[in-house]
Amino acid sequence: MMSRLLACVLLVLGFPALASEAREGEPCLDLSCLVCPDARDPAKYEGTMKMVNFLALGRDQWLFRSVVDFDADFGVPKEFEPELARLVRTFKARGTDLMFVVQPTRGVMHRDKILPDHAYGFDYPRARRNLEHFVGQLRRSGALVPDILPLVDNPPQDEYFFRRDTHWTPSGARATAEVAAALIRAQPFYAELPKKQFRTEPGVTIVNYGVLDRALRALCHNDFGNQYLRGYRTVPVVEDDAAALFDDQGEPEVVLTGTSNSASRDEEIRHFNFDGYLKEFTELDILNYAMQGAGQYGALIEYLHSDDYDPDKAPRLIVWELPASYRLDGESMYRQLIPAINGGCAKGTELARQRSEVPVLQTGERAEILNNSGSGRQDFTGLEGFLEIRLSDKNLHDFYLITYYDNGERDKVRIRRPGVVTGGLYRMELSRAESLRSANLLSVLLEATEPLEAPLQADVQLCR
């Protein structure tokens, strides 16, 4: 009788899935039946829902993603280890140390909240081993890497992640910042950096209605409601107004890049204060370039292409907050980052240049943007150079670059830049493939991945 009454009440309150899952004699007292059978249906995870595939119920009103949160395959693919080391060396040549702050997954950090019958085969021991291997790979590349494994083995008492969101909480950000700051303070260069005192104080209450809440609403027309946590903000410690007036220490020597976990948000209720805790614990000012929705390296591209970056006065340290699920495995990532670190054509030698109009294109159609054929052909055989492309349409973020060579080979690479990252400027190393080392570059084409509805201007330089 009680379970029938509960089901009726829930129907009236607008929770049809919970009502349908309530069984005779088994009332849903812990709200677990808010997660309906559709959450296990692969057909329901199309389009934007793929990012939460599959929604998995946890203890204490936790929700997980079976693919990302229960991932156990961390690490840089072996073939990309040399590229990672080359990236670190390129930064070092500019006087910059690169630090990776690896963020463990929600499944690793909150494995105690995973229900065995909703675990989708999650293997924590294997995840722990692979995470340790990933940290070791990053260190062997020459990068600085804080040891986050003690955090994994003994998670903080306060929740590291939100219960139904993909982001860390202010407590998770603080615990990670403590570990990162300890490594920064231990570096020989730390003593040379200008110091500045900061303090962290309570901020607004964070009202979190997470991406997994929204997924549950879409799948089951139910949700667990908001999660409330105290927010924090970090401010400079200023003795008096006169001190503030003369407190000009120049540009920060530490730059933070990364994901939405570290981004400075316009809305304080969505800011987790990782940058603030780093400032407090290191006594260093930090320029925050972390971005929401920029992928694993979009924020770094944004910084390297900005007026804040000068390759001749590069920052002493770049802190790259990196979720463990990112594998640093994109060839085009390294081919774009390295010429950007070196300052592009402005700091190199221009070998060829062409300005042209790219016409209206349909998907798959191409336009030549650099030509090296005919009587004026130059010899670029074996050139370890790069292309610098400036497009008048800064909203064009997705296209192919195709480079043809005189031995009949071609190099085709896709550039896909998230919409939040500024467009218009693209740098791309020429292919370093063995089959192209004895070939001369003939032509560079732009291929549309979606209709180009209006002509644009392209200014292309080939430099070394």
N, C-alpha and C positions, 0 to 999 in steps of 0.2 A: 504494500500500500504506500509506504514511504517513498519507494523509488518511482512509482507512478506519479505521485504528487510532485516530486522533484522534477521529473521530466516535463510535467505540465507547466510548472512555474518557469522553467528554463525556456520553454517555447514562447511563453508570454513575454519574457525578457529579451527575446531575440537571439537565443543561442541554440539554433536548430541542431548543430553537430553534436554539442554536448548532450542534448536531449536524446539524439538518436543513438549515442554510445552508452548511455546509462542503461544498465542491465537490471533485470529483476533480481533483487536481493543484493546488488552491488552498487550502491549509490556513489556518485562521483564526488566524494568529499574533498579530494585534493585537487580538483579541477583538471586532472590529467586527461579527461575525455573531451576537453576543449580541442585536442588534436584529433582530427577526424580521419577516416580511412583515406580520403583524397591526398593526405600528406605523403602517402606511400605510393601514389600512382604516378609512374614516370610521365604519363601523357599530360599531367598538370604542370610540368616544369618546362614550359616553352617560353621563348622570348626572354624578357628580363627576369623571369622566375628561375632561369638556369643558375643564377648566382646563389640561390639558396637550396640547391639540389643536394640531398633530400632533407626536408625538415624533420628533425629528430627530437623527440621529447626527452628531457632530462629530469633529474630530481629537483625539487624545490622551485618549480616553475621555470626551469631552464629550458632553452631551445638551442639546438645545434644545427649546423649544416653538415650532412654526412660526407660531402666531398672535400670541402676545405677544412672544416674544424677537425675532422677525423683523418686528415692527411697524415701519412707517416713517411712519405718519400721526399725528404728534404735534401738539398745539396745542389751544387753546381755540376751539370753534366761534365764529364771528364774532358771532352773536346773543347770546352769553353774555359778551362782553367788557365791556359796560356793567355787568353784574351783578358781575363780578369787581372792577371798579374801585369799585363801591359798597361791596363787602365791605371792601376795603382802606381806603376813606375812613371807614367805620364804626369800624374798629379805631383809626385815627389820631385820630378824635374822642375816643376814650377814652385817648389817650396811648400807644398801642401801635403799634409798627412790625411789619409782617408780613413774614417772610422765607420764601421758597420755596427749599428745597434740592432741586433736581431730580435724580433718580437715573436715569442713562441705562439703556437696556435691556441685557440680556446679549448680544444680537446685535450691538449697536453697540460695546460695550466689548470683546468677544471675537470680532470678525469674522474674525480669523485662524484661529479654530477651526472655522469653518463650512465644510463640504464642499460643493463646487459642485453635486453631484448630490443633495444633501439640503438645499438652500438655500430651497426653496419660493418662489423669486422674490425673495428678499431684495435690496433695493436700498440699499446703504449710502450712496452719495452723497445720495440722496433723503432717507434717514433723518437724515443729518447736517444737511442744509438745514432740514428741518422741526423738528429739535431746536433749532437756532439761532433759528428763528422763534418757537418756544414760549417760549424764554427771553426773547426780545424782547417778546412779548405780556405776560408776567408783569411785566417791568420797566415797561412802559408803563402798567400798572394802578396803579403807585405802590408796588409791593412791592419789597423788597430781594431780589436774586437773585444768588447767587454764580455766577461764570463757570465752568461745568463743561466747557466746550468744549475747553480745553487738556488736560483729563484724557482726553477722547474722542480727541483727535488724537494724544496720546502716553500711552497707558495705562500705569499703573504696572507695574514689572517683576514684582511679585508679583500673583497673580491677584486681580482685582477682585471677581469672583463665584465661588461654588463651582461646581465642574464639572458637578454634576448636581442643583443646588438653585437655587431662585429668589432666594435671599438673597445679599447681598454678604458677603464675607469680612471679618475684622478689618482686613486691608490695604485693602480697598475703603472700609470705614468710615473708616479713618484718613485716606486720601487725600482723601476728600470733606470730612471735618471740617477739614482744613487749609485748604481753599479757603473754606469757610464762615466759619471763624474769622478769616481775613484780612479779609473784608468786615465782620464784626462789629467788629473792632478799628479799622477805618477810619471808623466812624460817629461823629459829634460827641457822641452821648450816651454813648459807651463810657467816656469818662473819668469820668463821674459815677457809674458803677455800682460797687458794692462788690466788691473783688477778693479772691480766695482762691486759694492755690496748690494744685495737684494734681500728682500724678505717676502715670504708667502703668507697670505692672509685669507680668511674665508671669503668666498664670493657668493654668487647667487646659487640657489638650489637648482641642480640639473634635473630636468624632467625628461626622462629618456623613454621615448616610444620607438623602439628599435626596428631595424630592417626585418628582423625575424618576427616581430609583432605584426608588421604590415603583411608579411608573407602568410602568417597564420590567418589573418583577417581575409586575405584574398582566397586562400584555399578552403577555409572552414567557416568563414564568417564569424569568427570568434577572436578574442584576444585576452591576454592576462592583465591588461592595463599598463599604466606607466610604472617605471622604476624611478625612485627619487634618491638622489645622492647629493651630498654637499659638494659644491664646486669651490675652486680656489683660484686665486690670481697672485702673480708675483710682481712686485713693484720695486723700483730702486730705493735704497736707503739714502736719504738726503739729509744732511745735518741742518742746513739752513738754506734760505733762498739764494744767498750769495754763492754758496758752494754749487748750487744747481746751475747758476748763471755761467760759471767757469768750468763746468764739468763736460768738457769736450775732448774726448779721447780718440776721435777719428772713427773710421769705419771698424766694425767688429772684426776680430781676427778669427772668429768661429762662425761657421755658416751651418745651419740645419736644413737638410732636405728630407723628404719622405712623404708619407701618406697623410690622410685625413686624421690619423691618430695624433699627429704632431702639428697640424696646421693651426695657424691663428685664425680663429673664427670671429666673424662680425658679431654673432650672437654668443654672448658669454655662456649661455646654458649649453652650448655645444663645444666648448673649449675645455680640453682635458689637462692643460698646463704642463705638458712635457717640457716645452722650451723654458717655462718659468722655473721649474725645478732644476733644470740644468744650470740656469743662471745662478740660482741661489747656492747650489752645491759646489759650483766651480768658481764663483765670484768673477765670471766672465760675461761680457755682453755678447749676445748671440743674434745674428741676422737670420730670421726664420723664413725660409723659402719652401717649407713643406706645403703641399697642396692636396686638396680634396679631389679625388677622381682623376689623378694624373698618372696612375699606374706606377710601375716600379721605378722608372727613371725620368718621368715627365717633369717632376719638380727640379731635378738636377739640370735638365736641358733649359728649363725656364731661367734658372739662375745663370748658367754659363752664357746664355744669349742676352742677358740683361746688361744695363749700364752699371750695375753693381759689381760686375765681374771684370777685373783687369788682369790678364795673364801675366803682366809684368809686376803686379802687386797683388798676387793671389793670396787668399786667406791662409792662415797657418794650419787650420783644421777644418775639414768638412765632415759633419756628422750625418750619416745616411741611415735614417730609421727604416728598417727593412723587415716586413713580415716574413716569417720563415717559409711561407708558401711560395714566395717569389724565388726563382732559381737562377737569375742573372744569366739566362741562356739565349738571349736574342742577339744574333750576329749584327743586325742593323743597329742595335743599341751601342755596341762598342764602336762601330764605324761612324756613328754620329757624335758620340761623346768625345772621342779623342781629338778630332780637329777642333771641336769647340773649346776644349781645355787649352789648346795651344793658341787660341785667338783667331782661328780662321785665316782668310786671305789677308786680313789687315796685318798679320804678323808673319805672313809667308811671302812667297814669290808667285806672282801671277804669270801663268804660262799661256793662257788663252781666255778670251772673253767673247760672249755673244749676247746681244739683247734682241729679243724677238717677241712676237705676239703669239700666244697660244689660243687657237680658235675655239669655238664651241665644239665640245667633244661628247660623244656618247660613250657609255661604258665599254671599255675595251679598245677604244680608238686612241691613237697616239699622235703626238706632235713632236718634231725634232726641236730641241732647245740648245744643242751644241753640235757643230759640224767640224770635222777635221779630215775632209776628203778633198779630192781634186788637186789642182796644181799647188795650192797653198798648204798642203798637208805638212804638219810638223811631226817630228819623231818623238812620241811619248812612250816608246817601248820600255817596259820595266819600270815605269814611273810609279813611285810610292807617293801619290798625291791624293787630292780630294777635290770634290766639287762643292762650290758654295752657290746656292740657288736662292735668289730673292724673288718672290712672287707678289704681284700687286694685290691679289686676293688673299688676305690673311685668314680667311675662313676655309681655305682648302687645306685640309689636314690629312687626307688619305689619297695616296696615288702611288703608282709604280715609277721607279727610275730604271731604264733599260740602257745599258752601255754595250755597244757593239764593237768588236775588234776585228782586225784584218785577217785573223786566222779562222774566221767563221764562228767563233765563240761569242757568247754574250753573257752579261751579268744582269740579272733582274732582281731587284730588291724592292720590297714594299715599305713605304713610309706611312706609318699610322700614328698620328699624334692625337692624344685626347683633346676634346674640344676646349677644355679649360686651359690648355697650354697655348701660349701665344704662337700664332702661325706667321707665315711670310718669309722666315729665314730657315734654310735647311742646309746642313753640311753633311757630306757623306764621303767617306774614304772610298777610293777606287778599290776594286776587289784585289785581294792579295793571293788569289788562287794560283796554284802552280801552273795550271794550263794557260794562264794569261800573262805570265812573266815575260815571255818572248814575243808578245803580240802588241801591236800598236792600236791605240784607241781611234776609232773612226767617227762615232756618233753617239749622242746621248738623247734619249727620247723620254718624254713624260707620257704615261698611259693612265687614262681616267679609270677609277674604280667605281665611279658613279657619274651620271651626266654632269658635264661642265656647261652650265646654261648661259654663260657670258664669257667673252674673250678676256684674257688677262695678259699682263706683261710679265715676262720672265727675263731676269738678268742673271746669267750663268757665268761663273768663273771657274777655271781649272787652275789649281794652285798646288804648290808643294812647300 
